[in-house]
Amino acid sequence: MGLADIAAGIEVTDRQRERGVAAVDDTDGSLAERLAPFAADLPCDPDAAATVVDAYAGGRAVDDCGHVADLPPVTAAKTLHLLGEQVSPVGPTGREVVSDWLDGRLSRSDAMALAGVGERTFALAAYVESTDPLPEARDAVEGALVTEDEDPLGEARSDVGELL
């Protein structure tokens, strides 16, 4: 097979086809409406959950999100956790300690001392470690929890082209 055989049937045009941009918008309802099917699984009503999500996506701290939605901060944290956000109040070592307590390898007082947290923080960490997020609910808020990841040090760093 020669090059002529391979190129057979190829035609050159002077204009590209206009295909447009494919867009999918599956956000027909409001955020509260999309969360309504999960009302029984959420620690608050869908309207309050939507307010928490909006506040969190706007850059507010988790406890501020609770205040905006007239909820206790722990309820806002539980809501965000169920929607797939990483809101554990302890670091990786603290999470291991909480898991050890949940598995019965540590007493509660020892686990709290090792994690270095108080009662409320430990209770929230235990909830996060023992409760799985709701994947379907995460899909319902997809796009609402996306925040702009602008690098605050971006201007201070050199570009790859500057190295050449």
N, C-alpha and C positions, 0 to 999 in steps of 0.2 A: 504494500500500500504506500503510495507516494503522497507527497504534500498536496498535490492537485486533488487526489481522491479525498483527503481529509477536509480540504477547503471547499469541496463541492457543496453547493446549496447555501453557502454563506453569502449574504448580501450586505452591502454597505449602504447606510442611509445617512442623509445629512441632518436628520432630525430625530431626537429621541422621543419615545412615546411618553405622553403625560399620564402617569399612573396615579399621582397624588399620594397623600400620606394616609396609611391605614390607621384608623382611630377606633378604639373601642371604649365606649362609655357605659359601664354597667352600674352607674351610680344614679339610677333613676329616682330613688327616694332620698329623703333626708337621712342624715346619719342616725338619728333616733329611730326612723322607720326601718332602717337596715338592721339595727340592733334589737328591734322588737321581738323577733323569734327567739332571742336568747335571754329574754327578761327573767325567766325562771332560774337561769344559771348565774346571772349577774347579781352582785351584792346591792345594786341600786336599780332604780327604774331606767329605762332606755334614754329618756330625756336627760337625766343627770349624767348617765354614762357618756352621752354625746357631748355634754358640756365639759366633762373631764377630758375627753379626747381632744376637743378643740383647744382647750387651755394648754394641754400638754404639748400638742403640736405647735402651739404658739410660743413655746419656749419656757413656760412656767414650770416651777418645781412641783413635784408631786403633791406636797402639802398645800401649796397654793391652788392647785387644781381642785382639791377637795373644798377649799374655802369658796372658790368661784361657783362651784356646783352646790353649795350649802350641804356638804357632806363631811363627815370626819375624814381627816387625811388618810387614815388606814383603809377606809372604804375606797377612796380614790386609788390608792396603791393596789388594792385587790382587783379593782376593775381593770386597771392598766395591765396587771399581770395576766388576767384571764384573756385579755385582748392580745397577748403575746409580747408585751414590752418587758424588758429586763429591769425590774424595780426592786430587786432584793436589797434589803438594808444592810447586808453584811457582805464582805468580800469572799473570795474563793475559800479561804481557810475557815471563815465563819460558816460558810455553807456546808463544808465537810463536818464541822462540829455539830451543826443542826441535824444533818443526816445521821450522824452517829447517835444523837439523842433519839431521833425518830426510829432508828433501828434497835433501840434499847441498850446500846453499848455505854451510854453515859446517863447520869442523873440530870435532871433539869437544871439544878443549881450548878453542877459542874460544867454543863454545857454553856450556861449563861456566863459563867466566870471565864471560861476559855474563849468564848466569842467576844467577851468584853462589851456586852450590851445589857440593857435593862429588860424588864418584863414585856413592855409593849413592842419593842424592836424585835425581841426574840419571838414573840407570838407571830408577828408579821413574817419574819424569816421562816418560821415553821410552816406557815400557810403557803408561802411561795414554794418551799421545798416539797410540800406534800400535795399540792394541787396543780394539776396540769392545765396549761392554757387551753382555750377553746379554739381549735384551728378554724372552724367555720366562722366564728365571731371575728377572728383575725382577718379572714377574707372579706367580711362585711365592712371593716374599717380600712381596708387597703386603700392607700392613697391619702387618707385623712391623717395618718400618723407619720407621713413622710415630711421631714423637715429639711431645709436646705443645709447641706453639710459644707458650708463655706469655711475654708481653712483660714483661721485668723493670722497665721504666719505665712500664708501663701506668697505675699509680696517679698518677704525676707529671704525666701529660698530661691536658688538659681534654677533655671530651666535646663533641660537636657541640651538644648541647642547652644546654650552659653558655654558648655563644656567643650564643644568642638572647635 
